[in-house]
């Protein structure tokens, strides 16, 4: 009896040990593949067709094929996909770095246009895609979907992935274009996730005007509260570091506090069922404007490179895994009997993605141009085509939302759900590889000799990094630049609203915000600190 029990325990321990060893082996291979992606991406830096995201995706595909063959067709990936892994661990550093490294002056100068594209445009795109799938899917032998599923499909495929385009565009040569593509990409991701969560939380089987109003109210509430939470956490970090000035004793502590409070903003948003993406993005913007200037010089160097490196590695990780997961045999087995249906669904969805993007981008660009007096600030037709093209690619956000809607713990036993997963994988692969490879030639064709606009260039106040293409040779802030004439009338305010808001923001920031939260020119002065040595010639504010 005892011998049998001991044998069972030993067998269980041996199985556990084997399982642990398999996990270690999988992680070893995955890390080695990440290294390969970085090396090969560097070697193909000047290639006309390739970029780092496409390289990681193709390496993931080849690795998936090899694993599929060696496992006898049982599996194609090393790790099981989990939307929790993506949303809780991989996405926050990427979005935070986007906010932390953003050129704030350029971003907020085009803030209204970015919000139109990223928020209003996403809602229009979601509507077009949802109406399209309701119309076309009824004629296809897919399965039963309710109105909530159709709306969720609209939100899933309204989420863009403009990484490929951003890797090609040059911030200094095309500052307006880069700002619009970058800003729209972040706001679009946040809007898509907020919209998806709102769809899941409402009973949409019987839609009426009251439910529609409640839905829009919930959407706006999530949007605004998420933004305010990010700003609040960013300001709190700036105040704590300014008052306590950890650099007197340990630069590691101030860097650790910045990193942990940035992640805390995301986790708090998820805890209160808000949008973590919006929260951590605006937390990054506030930290770069205030907190970053309150730390020592060595911590500034550490933070800007550490955040950029984490973002780069996690982006590569995501594309590598998406490539490997594309050959998941479990999902493809369900569509073996009707490959034509899967191809038709993918084709319809891709066409709706293109139509949905065109439905908002060109009309909203026309409206944006009407409000701008300067020709240099208007979006030309060629730039509109590039922005339209940049938003055609779909990536990890679409994958994660599709898994959330159509699988349970990464698995599905329903044919209709499997078709949607395989269609999502197909669109992500096709759009990233094909559209991504055509991005460089298209931009060179449409924008052969881009010229930097002097009025758009920014100044040195945002942390920059040579590893992130968005960060040019100059940095920017709210506070610099040529003197902005004070508006003398309502007419002047209406003709130059952005400059006017910028003028009053600078006055408010200098008078109230910086004395409390720090920032450039208001950093505490500690004898012998790196900050003192680097800024002893600059005026200090107590």
C-alpha positions as CSV (number, residue, x, y, z in Angstrom):
1,X,0.0,0.0,0.0
2,X,2.7,2.4,1.0
3,X,4.9,1.3,-1.9
4,X,2.1,1.9,-4.3
5,X,1.5,5.4,-2.9
6,X,5.2,6.3,-3.1
7,X,5.4,5.0,-6.6
8,X,2.4,7.3,-7.6
9,X,4.1,10.3,-5.9
10,X,7.4,9.6,-7.6
11,X,5.6,9.2,-11.0
12,X,3.9,12.6,-10.4
13,X,7.1,14.3,-9.5
14,X,8.8,12.8,-12.5
15,X,6.0,14.1,-14.8
16,X,6.2,17.5,-13.1
17,X,10.0,17.6,-13.6
18,X,9.6,16.6,-17.3
19,X,7.0,19.4,-17.7
20,X,9.2,22.0,-16.1
21,X,12.1,20.9,-18.3
22,X,9.9,21.2,-21.4
23,X,9.0,24.8,-20.3
24,X,12.6,25.7,-19.8
25,X,13.5,24.3,-23.2
26,X,10.7,26.2,-24.8
27,X,11.8,29.5,-23.2
28,X,15.4,28.9,-24.3
29,X,14.3,28.4,-27.9
30,X,12.0,31.4,-27.7
31,X,14.7,33.7,-26.3
32,X,17.1,32.4,-29.0
33,X,14.6,33.3,-31.6
34,X,14.2,36.8,-30.2
35,X,18.0,37.2,-30.5
36,X,17.8,35.9,-34.1
37,X,15.1,38.4,-34.9
38,X,17.2,41.3,-33.6
39,X,20.3,40.2,-35.6
40,X,18.5,39.5,-38.8
41,X,16.4,42.7,-38.5
42,X,19.7,44.6,-38.2
43,X,21.1,43.0,-41.3
44,X,18.0,43.8,-43.3
45,X,17.8,47.4,-42.0
46,X,18.4,48.9,-45.4
47,X,16.3,46.3,-47.3
48,X,13.6,47.9,-49.5
49,X,10.9,45.4,-48.6
50,X,11.6,44.1,-45.0
51,X,11.4,45.6,-41.6
52,X,11.7,44.2,-38.1
53,X,8.1,43.3,-37.6
54,X,7.9,41.4,-40.8
55,X,11.2,39.7,-40.0
56,X,9.9,38.5,-36.7
57,X,6.6,37.3,-38.2
58,X,8.3,35.3,-40.9
59,X,10.8,33.8,-38.5
60,X,7.8,32.8,-36.3
61,X,6.1,31.2,-39.3
62,X,9.2,29.1,-40.3
63,X,9.6,28.1,-36.6
64,X,6.0,27.0,-36.4
65,X,6.4,24.9,-39.5
66,X,9.4,23.1,-38.1
67,X,7.7,22.5,-34.7
68,X,4.6,21.3,-36.5
69,X,6.7,18.8,-38.5
70,X,8.8,17.5,-35.6
71,X,5.7,17.1,-33.4
72,X,3.9,15.0,-35.9
73,X,1.3,17.7,-36.6
74,X,0.2,18.1,-33.0
75,X,1.4,21.7,-32.3
76,X,3.1,24.6,-33.9
77,X,4.0,26.9,-31.0
78,X,6.1,26.9,-27.9
79,X,3.7,28.9,-25.7
80,X,-0.1,28.8,-25.4
81,X,-1.6,32.2,-26.4
82,X,-3.2,34.0,-23.6
83,X,-4.9,37.4,-23.8
84,X,-4.0,38.0,-20.2
85,X,-0.3,37.6,-21.1
86,X,-0.7,40.1,-23.9
87,X,-2.9,42.7,-22.1
88,X,-1.3,42.5,-18.7
89,X,2.4,42.0,-19.4
90,X,3.3,42.7,-23.0
91,X,1.2,45.7,-24.0
92,X,1.7,48.1,-21.1
93,X,5.4,48.7,-21.7
94,X,4.8,49.3,-25.4
95,X,2.0,51.8,-24.9
96,X,3.8,53.6,-22.0
97,X,6.9,54.0,-24.0
98,X,4.8,55.5,-26.8
99,X,3.5,58.2,-24.4
100,X,6.9,58.6,-22.7
101,X,8.8,59.2,-25.9
102,X,6.1,61.2,-27.8
103,X,6.8,64.6,-29.1
104,X,4.2,66.4,-27.0
105,X,4.1,69.7,-28.9
106,X,3.5,67.9,-32.2
107,X,1.0,65.5,-30.7
108,X,-1.1,68.2,-29.0
109,X,-0.9,70.5,-32.0
110,X,-2.7,67.9,-34.0
111,X,-4.7,66.6,-31.1
112,X,-8.2,67.3,-32.6
113,X,-7.3,65.6,-35.9
114,X,-5.7,62.6,-34.0
115,X,-8.9,62.2,-31.9
116,X,-11.1,62.5,-34.9
117,X,-9.1,59.7,-36.7
118,X,-8.5,57.6,-33.6
119,X,-11.9,57.8,-31.8
120,X,-14.6,59.0,-34.2
121,X,-12.9,57.1,-37.1
122,X,-12.7,53.9,-35.2
123,X,-16.4,54.1,-34.4
124,X,-17.2,54.7,-38.1
125,X,-15.0,51.8,-39.1
126,X,-16.5,49.5,-36.6
127,X,-20.0,50.4,-37.8
128,X,-19.1,49.8,-41.5
129,X,-17.5,46.4,-40.7
130,X,-20.4,45.3,-38.4
131,X,-23.0,46.2,-41.0
132,X,-21.0,44.5,-43.7
133,X,-20.6,41.2,-41.8
134,X,-24.3,41.2,-40.9
135,X,-25.1,41.5,-44.6
136,X,-22.5,39.1,-46.1
137,X,-22.3,36.4,-43.3
138,X,-26.0,35.6,-43.7
139,X,-25.3,34.3,-47.2
140,X,-22.3,32.1,-46.1
141,X,-22.4,28.8,-44.3
142,X,-20.6,29.9,-41.1
143,X,-22.8,29.4,-38.1
144,X,-25.0,31.3,-35.8
145,X,-23.9,34.8,-34.6
146,X,-25.9,37.2,-32.6
147,X,-25.8,41.0,-32.8
148,X,-23.2,41.1,-30.0
149,X,-20.9,38.9,-32.1
150,X,-21.3,41.1,-35.2
151,X,-20.5,44.3,-33.2
152,X,-17.5,42.5,-31.6
153,X,-16.2,41.6,-35.0
154,X,-16.4,45.3,-36.0
155,X,-14.4,46.3,-32.9
156,X,-11.9,43.5,-33.5
157,X,-11.1,44.5,-37.1
158,X,-11.3,48.3,-36.4
159,X,-8.1,47.9,-34.3
160,X,-5.1,48.9,-36.5
161,X,-1.4,48.1,-36.2
162,X,0.7,50.9,-37.8
163,X,4.1,49.6,-36.6
164,X,5.3,48.8,-40.1
165,X,4.6,52.3,-41.3
166,X,6.1,54.0,-38.3
167,X,9.3,52.0,-38.9
168,X,9.6,53.5,-42.4
169,X,8.4,57.1,-41.8
170,X,11.0,59.7,-40.6
171,X,9.9,62.0,-37.8
172,X,12.1,64.9,-38.8
173,X,11.3,64.7,-42.6
174,X,7.5,64.2,-42.2
175,X,6.6,65.4,-38.7
176,X,2.9,66.1,-39.4
177,X,2.4,62.7,-41.1
178,X,4.3,60.8,-38.4
179,X,2.4,62.5,-35.6
180,X,-1.0,61.6,-37.2
181,X,-0.1,58.0,-37.9
182,X,1.4,57.5,-34.5
183,X,-1.3,59.3,-32.5
184,X,-4.1,57.7,-34.4
185,X,-2.6,54.2,-33.8
186,X,-2.5,54.7,-30.0
187,X,-6.0,56.2,-29.7
188,X,-7.4,53.6,-32.1
189,X,-6.1,50.7,-30.0
190,X,-7.5,52.3,-26.9
191,X,-10.9,53.0,-28.5
192,X,-11.1,49.5,-30.0
193,X,-10.5,47.9,-26.6
194,X,-12.9,50.3,-24.8
195,X,-15.6,49.6,-27.5
196,X,-15.0,45.9,-27.3
197,X,-15.4,45.9,-23.5
198,X,-18.5,48.0,-23.7
199,X,-20.1,45.6,-26.3
200,X,-19.4,42.7,-24.0
201,X,-20.8,44.4,-21.0
202,X,-24.2,45.3,-22.6
203,X,-27.1,43.1,-23.5
204,X,-27.5,44.1,-27.2
205,X,-30.1,41.5,-28.2
206,X,-32.9,44.1,-28.0
207,X,-31.4,47.5,-29.0
208,X,-33.5,50.6,-28.4
209,X,-32.7,54.3,-28.1
210,X,-32.2,54.1,-24.3
211,X,-29.7,51.2,-24.6
212,X,-27.9,53.1,-27.4
213,X,-27.5,56.2,-25.3
214,X,-26.4,54.2,-22.3
215,X,-23.8,52.5,-24.5
216,X,-22.4,55.8,-25.8
217,X,-22.4,57.2,-22.2
218,X,-20.5,54.2,-20.9
219,X,-18.0,54.6,-23.8
220,X,-17.4,58.3,-23.1
221,X,-17.1,57.6,-19.3
222,X,-14.4,55.0,-19.9
223,X,-12.6,57.3,-22.2
224,X,-12.5,60.3,-19.9
225,X,-11.9,58.5,-16.6
226,X,-9.1,56.4,-18.1
227,X,-7.3,59.5,-19.3
228,X,-7.8,61.3,-16.0
229,X,-6.4,58.3,-14.0
230,X,-3.3,58.3,-16.1
231,X,-2.7,62.0,-15.6
232,X,-3.3,61.6,-11.9
233,X,-0.8,58.8,-11.4
234,X,1.8,60.6,-13.5
235,X,1.4,63.8,-11.4
236,X,1.6,61.8,-8.2
237,X,4.9,60.2,-9.3
238,X,6.3,63.6,-10.2
239,X,5.3,65.1,-6.8
240,X,6.7,62.2,-4.8
241,X,10.1,62.2,-6.6
242,X,10.3,66.0,-6.5
243,X,9.6,66.2,-2.8
244,X,11.7,63.2,-1.6
245,X,14.4,63.5,-4.3
246,X,15.6,59.9,-4.1
247,X,18.7,60.7,-6.2
248,X,20.5,62.0,-3.1
249,X,20.9,58.4,-1.9
250,X,20.0,56.0,-4.8
251,X,19.3,56.6,-8.4
252,X,18.0,53.0,-8.6
253,X,15.1,53.9,-6.3
254,X,13.8,56.8,-8.5
255,X,14.0,54.7,-11.6
256,X,12.2,51.7,-9.9
257,X,9.5,54.1,-8.6
258,X,8.9,55.5,-12.1
259,X,8.7,52.1,-13.6
260,X,6.4,50.7,-10.9
261,X,4.1,53.7,-10.8
262,X,3.7,53.5,-14.6
263,X,2.7,49.9,-14.4
264,X,0.5,50.7,-11.4
265,X,-1.5,53.1,-13.5
266,X,-2.3,50.3,-16.0
267,X,-3.2,47.8,-13.3
268,X,-5.4,50.3,-11.5
269,X,-7.3,51.0,-14.8
270,X,-7.9,47.3,-15.3
271,X,-9.0,47.0,-11.6
272,X,-11.6,49.6,-12.1
273,X,-12.7,48.2,-15.5
274,X,-11.3,51.2,-17.4
275,X,-9.0,51.4,-20.4
276,X,-5.5,50.5,-19.3
277,X,-4.1,51.6,-22.7
278,X,-5.3,55.1,-22.5
279,X,-4.3,55.4,-18.8
280,X,-0.7,54.2,-19.3
281,X,-0.3,56.3,-22.5
282,X,-1.3,59.6,-20.8
283,X,0.7,58.6,-17.7
284,X,3.7,58.3,-20.0
285,X,3.1,61.8,-21.4
286,X,2.8,63.3,-17.9
287,X,5.9,61.5,-16.6
288,X,8.0,62.7,-19.5
289,X,6.8,66.3,-19.0
290,X,7.3,66.4,-15.2
291,X,8.7,63.3,-13.5
292,X,11.6,62.7,-16.0
293,X,13.0,66.2,-15.2
294,X,12.9,65.6,-11.4
295,X,15.4,62.6,-11.5
296,X,19.1,62.7,-11.7
297,X,21.0,62.8,-15.0
298,X,22.0,59.2,-14.8
299,X,18.4,58.1,-14.2
300,X,17.2,60.1,-17.2
301,X,19.6,58.2,-19.4
302,X,18.6,54.9,-17.8
303,X,14.8,55.5,-18.1
304,X,14.8,56.6,-21.7
305,X,16.8,53.6,-22.9
306,X,15.2,51.0,-20.5
307,X,11.6,51.9,-21.6
308,X,12.6,51.9,-25.2
309,X,14.3,48.6,-25.0
310,X,11.4,46.9,-23.2
311,X,9.0,48.2,-25.8
312,X,11.2,47.0,-28.6
313,X,11.7,43.5,-27.2
314,X,8.0,43.0,-26.4
315,X,6.9,44.2,-29.8
316,X,9.3,41.6,-31.4
317,X,8.0,39.0,-29.0
318,X,4.4,39.6,-30.1
319,X,5.1,39.4,-33.8
320,X,7.2,36.3,-33.3
321,X,4.5,34.6,-31.4
322,X,1.7,35.7,-33.9
323,X,3.8,34.0,-36.7
324,X,4.1,30.8,-34.7
325,X,0.4,30.8,-33.6
326,X,-0.7,31.2,-37.2
327,X,-0.3,27.4,-37.8
328,X,-2.2,26.3,-34.7
329,X,-3.5,23.0,-36.0
330,X,-6.5,22.9,-33.7
331,X,-8.2,25.9,-35.3
332,X,-7.4,24.9,-38.9
333,X,-8.7,21.4,-38.4
334,X,-12.3,22.8,-38.2
335,X,-12.0,24.5,-41.6
336,X,-10.4,21.6,-43.5
337,X,-13.8,20.5,-44.8
338,X,-14.6,24.0,-46.2
339,X,-11.5,26.0,-47.1
340,X,-13.5,28.0,-49.6
341,X,-15.6,29.4,-46.8
342,X,-12.6,30.5,-44.7
343,X,-11.0,32.2,-47.7
344,X,-14.3,33.9,-48.5
345,X,-14.7,35.1,-44.9
346,X,-11.2,36.5,-44.9
347,X,-11.6,38.2,-48.2
348,X,-14.9,39.9,-47.1
349,X,-13.4,41.0,-43.8
350,X,-10.3,42.4,-45.6
351,X,-12.5,44.3,-48.1
352,X,-14.6,45.7,-45.2
353,X,-11.4,46.8,-43.4
354,X,-10.3,48.8,-46.4
355,X,-13.8,50.2,-47.0
356,X,-14.3,51.1,-43.3
357,X,-11.0,53.0,-43.2
358,X,-11.7,54.9,-46.4
359,X,-15.2,55.8,-45.1
360,X,-13.9,58.0,-42.3
361,X,-10.3,59.0,-43.3
362,X,-10.9,61.0,-46.4
363,X,-14.1,62.8,-45.2
364,X,-12.5,63.6,-41.8
365,X,-9.3,64.8,-43.5
366,X,-11.4,67.1,-45.6
367,X,-13.0,68.5,-42.4
368,X,-9.6,68.9,-40.7
369,X,-8.2,70.8,-43.7
370,X,-11.1,73.2,-43.6
371,X,-10.2,74.2,-40.1
372,X,-6.6,74.9,-40.9
373,X,-5.3,78.1,-42.5
374,X,-1.7,77.2,-43.1
375,X,-1.0,75.1,-46.2
376,X,1.8,73.3,-44.3
377,X,-0.6,72.1,-41.7
378,X,-3.1,70.7,-44.1
379,X,-3.1,67.0,-45.0
380,X,-2.4,66.5,-48.7
381,X,-4.0,63.8,-50.7
382,X,-0.8,61.8,-50.9
383,X,-0.4,62.0,-47.1
384,X,-4.0,60.9,-46.7
385,X,-3.3,57.8,-48.9
386,X,-0.3,57.0,-46.7
387,X,-2.4,57.3,-43.5
388,X,-5.1,55.1,-45.1
389,X,-2.5,52.5,-46.0
390,X,-0.9,52.6,-42.5
391,X,-4.2,51.7,-40.9
392,X,-4.9,48.7,-43.1
393,X,-2.5,46.4,-41.1
394,X,-3.9,44.4,-38.3
395,X,-1.8,42.9,-35.4
396,X,-1.7,41.6,-31.9
397,X,-4.6,43.7,-30.6
398,X,-7.0,42.2,-33.1
399,X,-5.6,38.7,-32.3
400,X,-6.1,39.2,-28.6
401,X,-9.6,40.5,-28.9
402,X,-10.6,37.7,-31.3
403,X,-9.3,35.1,-28.9
404,X,-11.2,36.8,-26.1
405,X,-14.4,36.7,-28.0
406,X,-14.2,33.3,-29.8
407,X,-12.2,31.0,-27.6
408,X,-12.1,29.8,-24.0
409,X,-8.6,29.6,-22.6
410,X,-7.2,29.6,-26.1
411,X,-9.3,26.7,-27.3
412,X,-12.5,26.4,-29.2
413,X,-14.8,23.5,-30.2
414,X,-17.2,25.4,-32.4
415,X,-16.7,25.6,-36.2
416,X,-18.0,29.2,-36.5
417,X,-15.6,30.3,-33.8
418,X,-12.7,28.5,-35.4
419,X,-13.5,30.1,-38.8
420,X,-13.3,33.6,-37.1
421,X,-10.0,32.8,-35.4
422,X,-8.4,31.4,-38.6
423,X,-9.8,34.4,-40.6
424,X,-8.3,36.8,-38.1
425,X,-4.9,35.0,-38.3
426,X,-5.0,35.1,-42.1
427,X,-5.8,38.8,-42.2
428,X,-3.1,39.6,-39.7
429,X,-0.5,37.7,-41.7
430,X,-1.6,38.9,-45.1
431,X,-1.9,42.6,-44.0
432,X,1.4,42.7,-42.1
433,X,3.5,40.8,-44.6
434,X,2.0,42.0,-47.9
435,X,1.0,45.5,-47.0
436,X,4.0,45.9,-44.8
437,X,6.4,44.9,-47.6
438,X,4.8,47.4,-49.9
439,X,4.9,50.2,-47.4
440,X,8.5,51.4,-48.2
441,X,8.0,51.5,-52.0
442,X,4.6,53.2,-51.6
443,X,6.0,55.9,-49.3
444,X,9.0,56.5,-51.6
445,X,6.5,56.8,-54.5
446,X,4.1,59.2,-52.9
447,X,6.6,61.2,-50.8
448,X,9.8,61.1,-52.8
449,X,11.4,64.2,-51.3
450,X,9.7,65.0,-48.0
451,X,10.8,68.3,-46.5
452,X,10.8,69.0,-42.8
453,X,8.5,71.9,-41.8
454,X,10.4,74.2,-39.6
455,X,7.3,75.3,-37.6
456,X,6.7,71.6,-36.8
457,X,10.1,70.8,-35.3
458,X,10.3,70.5,-31.6
459,X,12.6,71.3,-28.8
460,X,14.6,69.4,-26.1
461,X,12.4,68.4,-23.3
462,X,11.1,64.9,-24.0
463,X,13.3,61.9,-23.4
464,X,14.6,60.6,-26.6
465,X,16.3,57.3,-27.7
466,X,18.2,56.3,-30.8
467,X,16.4,53.0,-30.8
468,X,13.0,54.4,-31.4
469,X,12.3,55.9,-34.9
470,X,9.7,58.3,-33.4
471,X,12.5,60.1,-31.5
472,X,14.3,62.5,-33.7
473,X,17.4,64.5,-33.1
474,X,15.3,67.1,-31.2
475,X,13.0,66.8,-28.4
476,X,9.9,68.7,-27.7
477,X,7.7,70.1,-25.0
478,X,4.7,72.3,-24.4
479,X,6.8,75.2,-23.4
480,X,9.3,76.0,-26.1
481,X,9.4,77.4,-29.5
482,X,8.9,80.8,-31.0
483,X,6.9,83.3,-29.2
484,X,3.2,82.8,-29.8
485,X,1.3,86.0,-30.2
486,X,-1.4,86.5,-27.5
487,X,-4.8,86.4,-29.0
488,X,-6.4,89.8,-28.9
489,X,-9.9,88.9,-29.9
490,X,-12.4,86.1,-30.4
491,X,-11.6,86.2,-34.1
492,X,-7.9,85.6,-33.4
493,X,-8.9,82.7,-31.1
494,X,-11.0,81.1,-33.8
495,X,-8.4,81.4,-36.5
496,X,-5.5,80.0,-34.4
497,X,-7.2,77.8,-31.7
498,X,-4.2,75.5,-31.3
499,X,-1.7,78.2,-30.8
500,X,-4.0,80.0,-28.5
501,X,-4.6,77.0,-26.3
502,X,-0.9,76.4,-26.3
503,X,-0.2,79.9,-25.2
504,X,-2.6,79.7,-22.2
505,X,-1.4,76.2,-21.3
506,X,2.2,77.5,-21.1
507,X,1.2,80.3,-18.7
508,X,-0.9,77.9,-16.5
509,X,1.9,75.3,-16.5
510,X,4.6,77.8,-15.5
511,X,2.5,79.5,-12.9
512,X,0.8,76.6,-11.1
513,X,1.9,73.1,-12.3
514,X,5.7,73.3,-12.4
515,X,6.2,74.8,-9.0
516,X,4.2,71.9,-7.5
517,X,5.2,69.0,-9.8
518,X,8.6,70.0,-11.1
519,X,9.8,69.8,-14.6
520,X,12.5,71.5,-16.6
521,X,13.8,74.5,-14.8
522,X,12.1,73.6,-11.5
523,X,14.2,70.6,-10.4
524,X,15.4,70.5,-6.8
525,X,19.0,71.5,-6.2
526,X,21.1,69.1,-4.2
527,X,24.8,69.8,-3.8
528,X,27.0,67.3,-5.7
529,X,24.1,65.7,-7.5
530,X,24.4,64.9,-11.2
531,X,21.5,67.2,-11.9
532,X,23.4,70.1,-10.2
533,X,26.5,69.5,-12.2
534,X,24.6,69.3,-15.5
535,X,22.4,72.3,-14.9
536,X,24.5,74.6,-12.7
537,X,24.4,77.3,-15.4
538,X,20.6,77.2,-15.8
539,X,18.2,79.3,-13.6
540,X,16.7,77.2,-10.8
541,X,13.3,77.7,-9.3
542,X,12.6,76.8,-5.8
